[in-house]
Amino acid sequence: MNQEWYQIRNPESVATPALLVYPRRVRTNIDRMIRVAGLEHLRPHVKTHKMPAIVEISIQLGIKKFKCATVAEAEMLAACGAEDVLLAYQPVGPNQSRLKSLVEKFPRTTFSTIVDCALVMEQLSELFRYDPLSVWIDLDCGMHRSGVELADFSKLLKRAKILTGIKIAGVHAYDGHIHEPDVEKRRVLYEEVFSLIQKARQELSDGGFASQIVAGGTPTFPFHAASKTVDCSPGTPVLWDHGYQNKYPDLGYEIAAVLATRVVGKPKPNWLCLDLGHKSVAAENPQPRVFLPEIPDATAVMHSEEHLVVETARADDWKVGDMTYAFPRHICPSCALYSEAVTVEGGLASGVWKVAARERKITV
């Protein structure tokens, strides 16, 4: 029987549950991202993987700009030699001084962050009064999670004009509310968002500010890339996942991260208990949270901290201790549950990549 791409020939070397990463597929996905956007307009988000090894591959392929969600990820990027790092999460409390520490520690890296609040702009301006920090005005383009609405955009700009410790770099917008599988319907939603972004950009330009754009997540990535005016910031395509593979086949990326799991019990006829609990795979979505390609009829019976119990007509084919594989529905929070990933090359588990920024700690 032919070996599937995700299967490893030395399962005895891998303790489960484990995160498996396939470097060739990672590189293929990054290459595709570059082809879609071009190096000039690509700013991939590292929150998906949090791995220095993937950052280093990206830099080797010519990517200079990155986006991140935590100060720890920003430090990881700078330590890898990234030239331009955008912290796309408004810093409050101690994270402001932590960001300043990174700016001082890594002078060869250009740091910036997003803001949607006059108070935070004032705090950052005071903190960076001797060495102004670049900030992007975060526009709420429909997700209603962060950002300032377009109606209030000009008010924030007026306040920014009198602050000397910050420099406006442009507008940042994340359209994470767009989940439409149909390509043309998704395009219509993107066009509504892009219209808002263009209006915000015009306000920046009219006010005498820099008017660059950082926008988009994964579903709208090719649309933003086609505009040739946006720095695109997708994250999931680097590793891809089962959820996006089913929902957005038009994007064409390959799953490059898989979970290894073992049968740890057979509690009832037609039931298998796997060592893949909440602490091993993202549990924020309803079931199914994983797809088991070797047990395709499996349905979840219960999911707890350390266990996933599934029902399958093929239970008799499995014995306690057997390894199988799981494709996470959502890879980003699944990665964050592991401190390291096992690399698989040529069908062999052969190395380890650290998931360095998962604990949100920095060393400075």
Buried (B, 14 or more C-beta within 10 A) or exposed (E): EEEEEBBBEEBEEBEBBBBBBBBBBBBBBBEBBBEBBEEEBBBBBBBBBBBBBBBBBBBEBEBBBBBBBBBBBBBBBBBBEBBBBBBBBBBEEEBBEBBBBBBEBBEEBBBBBBBBBBEBBBBBBEBBEEEBBBBBBBBBBBBEEBBBEBEEBBEBBEBBEEBEBBBBBBBBBBBBBBEBEEBEEBBEBBEEBBEBBBEBBEBBEEBEBEBBBBBBBBBBBBBBBBBEBBBBBBBBBBBBBBBBBEBBEEBEBBBBBBBBBBBBEBEEEEBBBBBBBBEBBBBEEEBBBBBBBBBEEBEBBEBEEBBBBBBBEEBEEBEEEBBBBBBBBBBBBBBBBBEBBBBBEEBEBBBEBBBBBBEBEBEE
